[in-house]
Amino acid sequence: MLVKHWTGKFKGMDTGKEDYQIADHIWAKIGEETAAVIANIPAAFVRVLGNIADDHSNFTAKSWSFWIIYLAPTLLHGHFPKAKYHKHLCELVWIMKKTLQFTITHTEIDELEQRIANWVAKYEKYYYQYDKSRLPACTLPVHGMLHIADDIHQCGPVWTTWTFFLEHYCQKFKIALKSRVQPWGNLNKEVLYTAYLQQVVLCSQHTRLFLKTLKVASYIKQLIGGRRQVILAYLLTVMVLWKKVRIQNGGDSIQTHSAARTSTKQRNTSHVRYELEYASEDHTNGALRVVRLVQYGHLEKILVCLLSNNTQWLGLAGKTLLLALI
C-alpha cells in the first residue's frame, strides 16, 4: 500500500496537497539495490527478492516485512521530497519490530498503542488529507492497526496467534486443487503423496548419514587400527557440518559444493587439491612403502568429528578432527 503511494500507483490517486511520490528513475535504482543486496544476505533470513521496481508480485508477507524493517529505511533515505515521509516510515518500522518481540510488557504495550495512534493520525494527514475524494486511502489494514495493542493485551505477543504456518500449508493444497467435481480427491492425494515424499527424504537422510559415519570410521581405522565396527560403536552419530573453512596464517578460503554460488561471475572454490598417502607392498622384497599422490576433487562436506577421552581412541582421545568428504 505505502509502496503504491510512493510510486503514484495507488488507485489512480495523485499526491494531493502533499509531495510524497518518489521519482521513477530513483525508484528504479531502489529496485536494483534491493535485488543486489539480497545476494549477500543468508537465505535463513529471507528468500530471494526480485527488483521491487519491476515486479513485486512474488513478495510474500515475510518478504514485505523484511524489506520494510531492514532495507527500506536505508534504501529510501534521502529520496523522499520531504524528510517527514521517511520519518513516518521509520516510525512504522519501530511499531513492526515491537510487535514482533518474543516477549512484551504491559508498559511497552501502552507505549505501542500510543505510537500506533500517532502513526495512523499522520497517515491520514499525509495520504488521506481529510478529503472525501481520497477516502480509498483509508484502507482496512490501517484501521486494523488501532486494534493491535488491545489484541496483545488480550492474547499475548502476536506470534502466539499468527497463522503464517497454516497459510503456508494451505497454499500447497490450493495449488493441488484441479478438479471442481471432486476437489476432496485432489486434497487426499496431496496429503498422501506429501507423506510419501517425507518418508523418502527421511530414509535418504538416514542412509547418507550412515555412509558418512562409515567413511569416518574407515579413516580412523587407518590412523589407530582396530575393528571398524568397534570404532562405529564409539563414534557420534550426529556431527557438525561446516560449509566454509579458511586455512590459518593467510591460507586459502575453501567452501563446500552446497555453499558455492552458481553465478558465472564468481569462481567456484569447492574444487580442491589434496594429497593422499597409503601403504603399498614392494613386490621385489615384500616391504611396505608409503606412497603419496596428489589428487583433485570436489569438496562435498566438511565434518567436525569430536572424539571423547575414551582410551579406545589412543592418541586421538579428546581431539577434534576436521574431515573433508571429497
N, C-alpha and C positions, 0 to 999 in steps of 0.2 A: 504494500500500500504506500509506504513512505517513498520507496524507490520510484513508483509510478508518479508520485507528486513531484519528485526531484527531476524526473525526466520529461515532465509535461505530458504524460500518457494516462492520467487518472480521469477516466470517464469524460474525456473531452473538455475538462476544466482548464482554465488558464490560471495564472498566479494571482489574479485579482489585484488587491492593493498591496500584496506582499511581493517579495522577489527571491523566492527560494529555489528556482529552477537552475540546474547546472547545465552549462553549455554542452552541446553534443560532442564536440571534439575532446572536451575534458572527460566526459563520461566514457568515451571510447578508450581513453588512456586508463581510466579506473578499471575498466573491464580487462584490459591487457595485464594490468598489475595484479588483479585478482587471480587470473589464471596462472601467472608466473610465480606468485608467492606460495601457492598451494603445493608446487613441486618440491618445496623444501620443508614441508610440514608432515610429520609422520601420519600414516593412514589411521592410526589408532585415535587420532583427534578428530579427523574429518575426512569424508570421502572426497574424491576428485571434484572440483568445482570448475565449470567452464567459464567462458568470458561472459560476465554478467551483463555487459552492454549489448551483446549479440543475442543471447538466448539464455534465460534463466528458468525455463520450463521444467528442467530436471532438478531444480533445487527443492529439497525436502524441508520439513520444519527444522530438522537438525542442521541442515546446510545454512538456512537463513539465520538461525540462532548463532552459529559460529561466525558467519560473515558480519553480522551486526555487532556482536560483542568484541571480537578480536581483530577484525580487519577494517570495518567501516570507519571507526574513529581516526585511524591513521590515513587510510586511503582518501577520505573526504576532507581532511583537514586543509583549510585554506582554499577550498574550491567552491564554497558557497559565496554568493554575492555579499552576504552579511554573516558575521560570526555567530549571531544568535541562533541560527538554524543548526549549526554544528554543536553548539552548547546544548540545544534541545535534544539532539541525537545522543550526546554523552549522558544526559540525564536518563534517557531510556535504557542505555547500557547499564547504568548503576541499578536501575529497577530490575532488569533481567538477571543480573548477577546476584542480587539479593534474593530474588525468588528461587534461584537455583541452589541456594545454600543447603547443605545436608541437614543442618540444624539452624533454628532461628528462634530468638527470644521474643517475648511479648513486647518489649521495648522496641526492638527492631521492626516488628510488625506495625506498631503505631507510627514509626518514622516512615516506613514503606507506604502506609496508607496516605500520609500527608504528601509525600513526594509524588505518588501516582496522581493524586488530585491536582497538584500543581502542574504536572506534565500534561494532563488532559486539558486543563484550562489554557495552557499555552498552545496546545494543538488546535483547539477551537479558535484561538486568536489568530494563529498563523495560517491555517488551512481552511477552516470554516468561515472565519471572518464575520460571523453573525449575520450572514447574508443568506436568505432563504433559497436563493438560486444555487447556493453552494452546499445545500443540505446533504447531497450524496457523500460529501467528505466525512460526515458523522457516521461512520460505519459501526457495526455491532462490536467488533473487537475492541474499538476504542472505549465504548461504553462498558464492555466486559471487564476492562482493566480496573474499573472502580470497585469491583466486587472481589478482587484478588485477595486483598488483606483480610476481609471478612471470612473468605473461604479457608485461608491459612489458619485463622483463629479457630475455626470450627473443626477442620480436618487435619491440621498439621502441615508440614512442608509439602510443596507441590509434588515432589517425587513420590509421595505416598498415594497419590490419586491419579497421576497421569497415565495415559493409555497408549504410549508410543509402541510398547512391545506387542500389545494386542492388535493395534492398527497395522503394524508391520506383518504380523502373522496373517491377518485377514486379507492383506494385499495379495498374498500368494493365492488365496482361494478366488479372489476376484479375477485374477489372470486366468485361472483354470476353468472358469465358467464359460463353456462353449455352447451348451445345449439349453434352449429355452423350455423344451418339453420336459427334460429330466435333469435339471440342474443338480439335484442331490447326487446323481450318479457321478458327475464330474467331481463334486466335493469328496465323495467317498474314495474315489480313485486317487485324488490328490493326497489325501491323508495316508492312504495305504502305500503309495509309491514314495512319498516322503519318508515314511518309516523304513521302507526297503533301503533307500539311499543312505539313511543314517546308520543302518546296520552294516552296510558295505564299508562306509568310512571308518566305523569303529573297528571292524575286522582288519581293514587295511592298516590302520594306525598301530594296532597290536602287533601285526606281522612285521611292519617296518621297525618298530621298537625292539622286537626280539632279535631281528637280524643285526641291528646296530650293536646291541649288547653282545651278541655272539662275536662280532668282529673285534670289539674291545677286549673280550676275554681271550681271543686268539692272539691278539697283540701282546697282552700282559703275559701270556704263557711263554712267549718268546723271550721276555725280559727276565722272568723269575723261575720259569719251568713249572712243573706240576701238571695236574689234570685240568682240562678246560671246564669240566662240569663242576669241579670244586671251586674254581675261580668264579664261575657264573653264580654259584650259591652265595658268594660274599659281595658280589657287585651290586651297586644301586640300580634298581630297575628304571629309575627316572633320573635323567641328567640334564643339566642346564645346557641350552643351545645358544651359542653366540653366532651373530651374523657378520660381525666385523672384528678385526684384530689388527693391531699395529705393532710391528717389531720394534722393541725399545732401542734407544740410542740412535734415533734418526733412521730406523729401518722402514721398509715398505708398509703401506696400508693395504690390507687384504680383506676382501669381503666374499661371502659365500654367494652361490648362484641365486638363492632366494632374495638376497639383498641387492643384487646387481640390477641396475635400471636397463630397460630395453631401448633407451634412446640411442639413436645412431650418432648423436653428437658427443656421447660420453664413452670413454673406454671401459670395457668390461674387465674388471680386476679380479674376477673369480677364477681365471686361469693361472695356475701356479706351477712353479718349477720346484722339484723336491729330489732328495737323494734317498735311495733305497739300499739298505745293507742286508745281506743274507749270507748264510754259511753254505759253501759248496765243497763237495768232496773232490780232491785231486785224484784223477783216475790213474796217475802214474805211481803214486806211493800211498794213496788212501788217506792222506792228511786232509784236515779241514782248513779251508782258507776263506777269508771274508771278502765278499765281492760287493763293490759299491757301484751302483748305477744311478745316473742322472736321468730323471723322467719328468714328464709334463702331464698335467691332468686338470680336471675341473673340480674345484672345491665345492662340495655339496653341503657339508655341515661342519661345524666346529663344536666338539663336545667337551664339556668341563667334567672330568671324572674325579670325584672326591673319594679318596681311599681312607678307610678307617685306620686306627692304630693297631689293628689285629696283627698278630705275628705272622699270619698267613701271607701278608704282602711283603715280608722280608724287608729289603732295603727301601721299598716304596711305601712302607707304612706311614700313614699320616700325611702323605703328599697329595698334591693336586696335579693331575695330568691334563694337559691341553691337547686334545687329539683331533686330527683332521680326517674327515671322511672324503676321500678323493675318488 
